[in-house]
Amino acid sequence: MSTSFTDSKNKNSKKKKLIFPLVTCLFLLLLTLFTVIFPTEGMADMFGFFKKYDVHLCPEVKGQILKKGKAVAGTEVIRSLTYADNKERIDSVKTDNEGHFILPEVNIRSKMPGNFMVEHTTRQIIFVEDEDQKRPLWLSTHTGIKPVSTYNKKLASLNCDLTSPLAHFEFTHEYNPDRRHSAASICRWDEDFEIYKIEE
């Protein structure tokens, strides 16, 4: 009887010895997966699950709306911004007596930049409605979460005539001279504006 009891005790002891390293390995595996899926600086804020980042969606927008060379007063300029979180953020402003308008810079706080599996882009759409048609002042996709100076310059001078055709164009990529940013607009610029397609 004593031998049987001793054997049973030894088996239980061996099982306990096996369970501990298995649980430890499982914990380390889960910890590794979390750090890969939710990378953070120094594993702060509980592995960074709740850390929020500053995300730039659009700079201040300034411009003037004309039609056949004459200022269009009181027309609504609508801006739609959609970040990687798929939330559409819409604001608008009406032009003054000389057709001028200003839309404020837009920044948000988001957890999305902490996830390397997400592509951090913002779809930027700015338009006015004219004779039941949407006339695009700006169509582009901003990449990254920080301001880009070449985007800032373009959006600081959205001067458009509603009779102009839509132009697809390229402009300078400030970080990579071998690449170009692209956008579409009925607006026109005197520099850094290479049209590759016109929609009549």
MIPA-403588 format. One record per residue (C-alpha): residue number from 1; y, x, z; residue in three letters. Coordinates in steps of 0.5 Angstrom, whole numbers, m for minus. Layout:
MIPA-403588
- i	v	u	w	aa
- NUM	Y	X	Z	Ala
...
This chain:
MIPA-403588
- i	v	u	w	aa
- 1	0	0	0	Met
- 2	5	6	2	Ser
- 3	4	9	m5	Thr
- 4	5	3	m9	Ser
- 5	12	2	m5	Phe
- 6	14	9	m6	Thr
- 7	13	8	m13	Asp
- 8	17	2	m14	Ser
- 9	22	5	m10	Lys
- 10	22	11	m15	Asn
- 11	23	6	m21	Lys
- 12	29	3	m18	Asn
- 13	32	9	m16	Ser
- 14	31	12	m23	Lys
- 15	34	5	m26	Lys
- 16	40	6	m22	Lys
- 17	41	13	m24	Lys
- 18	40	11	m32	Leu
- 19	45	5	m31	Ile
- 20	51	9	m28	Phe
- 21	52	13	m34	Pro
- 22	51	8	m39	Leu
- 23	56	4	m36	Val
- 24	61	10	m36	Thr
- 25	59	11	m43	Cys
- 26	61	4	m45	Leu
- 27	67	4	m41	Phe
- 28	69	11	m44	Leu
- 29	68	8	m51	Leu
- 30	72	1	m50	Leu
- 31	78	6	m47	Leu
- 32	77	10	m54	Thr
- 33	77	4	m58	Leu
- 34	83	1	m55	Phe
- 35	87	7	m55	Thr
- 36	85	8	m63	Val
- 37	87	0	m64	Ile
- 38	93	0	m60	Phe
- 39	96	7	m60	Pro
- 40	102	9	m55	Thr
- 41	106	15	m52	Glu
- 42	102	17	m46	Gly
- 43	98	11	m45	Met
- 44	104	8	m42	Ala
- 45	105	1	m40	Asp
- 46	98	m1	m39	Met
- 47	96	3	m45	Phe
- 48	102	0	m49	Gly
- 49	99	m7	m50	Phe
- 50	106	m10	m48	Phe
- 51	111	m4	m51	Lys
- 52	116	m7	m55	Lys
- 53	120	m3	m60	Tyr
- 54	127	m4	m64	Asp
- 55	126	m6	m71	Val
- 56	131	m6	m76	His
- 57	131	m12	m81	Leu
- 58	137	m12	m85	Cys
- 59	144	m8	m84	Pro
- 60	151	m12	m84	Glu
- 61	152	m15	m91	Val
- 62	158	m16	m94	Lys
- 63	160	m19	m101	Gly
- 64	164	m23	m106	Gln
- 65	162	m29	m110	Ile
- 66	165	m30	m117	Leu
- 67	164	m35	m122	Lys
- 68	167	m33	m129	Lys
- 69	171	m28	m126	Gly
- 70	174	m34	m121	Lys
- 71	173	m34	m113	Ala
- 72	168	m39	m111	Val
- 73	170	m41	m104	Ala
- 74	166	m45	m99	Gly
- 75	159	m44	m102	Thr
- 76	153	m42	m97	Glu
- 77	150	m35	m97	Val
- 78	143	m36	m94	Ile
- 79	139	m30	m92	Arg
- 80	132	m30	m91	Ser
- 81	128	m24	m87	Leu
- 82	121	m24	m86	Thr
- 83	118	m18	m82	Tyr
- 84	110	m16	m81	Ala
- 85	110	m21	m76	Asp
- 86	110	m27	m82	Asn
- 87	116	m30	m78	Lys
- 88	122	m32	m83	Glu
- 89	129	m31	m80	Arg
- 90	134	m35	m83	Ile
- 91	141	m35	m82	Asp
- 92	147	m37	m87	Ser
- 93	155	m36	m88	Val
- 94	160	m40	m92	Lys
- 95	165	m36	m97	Thr
- 96	172	m36	m95	Asp
- 97	178	m38	m100	Asn
- 98	177	m31	m104	Glu
- 99	169	m32	m104	Gly
- 100	168	m26	m99	His
- 101	163	m27	m94	Phe
- 102	160	m23	m88	Ile
- 103	153	m23	m85	Leu
- 104	151	m19	m79	Pro
- 105	146	m14	m78	Glu
- 106	139	m16	m76	Val
- 107	135	m12	m71	Asn
- 108	129	m15	m67	Ile
- 109	124	m13	m61	Arg
- 110	117	m13	m63	Ser
- 111	110	m10	m61	Lys
- 112	108	m9	m68	Met
- 113	110	m2	m69	Pro
- 114	105	0	m64	Gly
- 115	99	m2	m69	Asn
- 116	98	3	m74	Phe
- 117	94	m2	m78	Met
- 118	100	m6	m80	Val
- 119	104	m5	m86	Glu
- 120	112	m5	m83	His
- 121	116	m8	m88	Thr
- 122	121	m13	m89	Thr
- 123	122	m18	m94	Arg
- 124	129	m19	m95	Gln
- 125	132	m25	m99	Ile
- 126	139	m27	m100	Ile
- 127	142	m32	m105	Phe
- 128	146	m38	m106	Val
- 129	145	m45	m109	Glu
- 130	149	m46	m116	Asp
- 131	148	m52	m120	Glu
- 132	141	m54	m116	Asp
- 133	139	m47	m118	Gln
- 134	138	m41	m113	Lys
- 135	142	m35	m115	Arg
- 136	139	m29	m112	Pro
- 137	144	m24	m109	Leu
- 138	139	m19	m107	Trp
- 139	131	m19	m107	Leu
- 140	128	m13	m104	Ser
- 141	122	m10	m99	Thr
- 142	125	m6	m94	His
- 143	120	m1	m91	Thr
- 144	120	2	m84	Gly
- 145	123	0	m78	Ile
- 146	129	4	m78	Lys
- 147	136	3	m82	Pro
- 148	136	6	m89	Val
- 149	143	9	m92	Ser
- 150	142	7	m99	Thr
- 151	140	0	m97	Tyr
- 152	146	0	m93	Asn
- 153	151	2	m98	Lys
- 154	148	m3	m103	Lys
- 155	148	m9	m98	Leu
- 156	155	m7	m96	Ala
- 157	158	m9	m103	Ser
- 158	154	m15	m106	Leu
- 159	159	m17	m111	Asn
- 160	156	m22	m116	Cys
- 161	158	m27	m121	Asp
- 162	154	m33	m121	Leu
- 163	154	m32	m129	Thr
- 164	150	m25	m129	Ser
- 165	143	m25	m131	Pro
- 166	138	m22	m126	Leu
- 167	137	m15	m126	Ala
- 168	131	m11	m123	His
- 169	133	m4	m122	Phe
- 170	132	2	m118	Glu
- 171	136	6	m113	Phe
- 172	136	13	m109	Thr
- 173	130	14	m104	His
- 174	134	18	m99	Glu
- 175	127	21	m96	Tyr
- 176	123	23	m102	Asn
- 177	127	25	m109	Pro
- 178	121	24	m113	Asp
- 179	121	16	m111	Arg
- 180	125	10	m112	Arg
- 181	127	4	m108	His
- 182	127	m2	m112	Ser
- 183	131	m9	m112	Ala
- 184	133	m15	m116	Ala
- 185	140	m18	m116	Ser
- 186	145	m22	m120	Ile
- 187	150	m17	m117	Cys
- 188	152	m10	m120	Arg
- 189	154	m3	m117	Trp
- 190	158	2	m121	Asp
- 191	153	8	m118	Glu
- 192	146	9	m116	Asp
- 193	144	3	m120	Phe
- 194	139	4	m126	Glu
- 195	137	m3	m129	Ile
- 196	130	m3	m132	Tyr
- 197	129	m10	m133	Lys
- 198	134	m16	m135	Ile
- 199	132	m23	m134	Glu
- 200	136	m28	m139	Glu
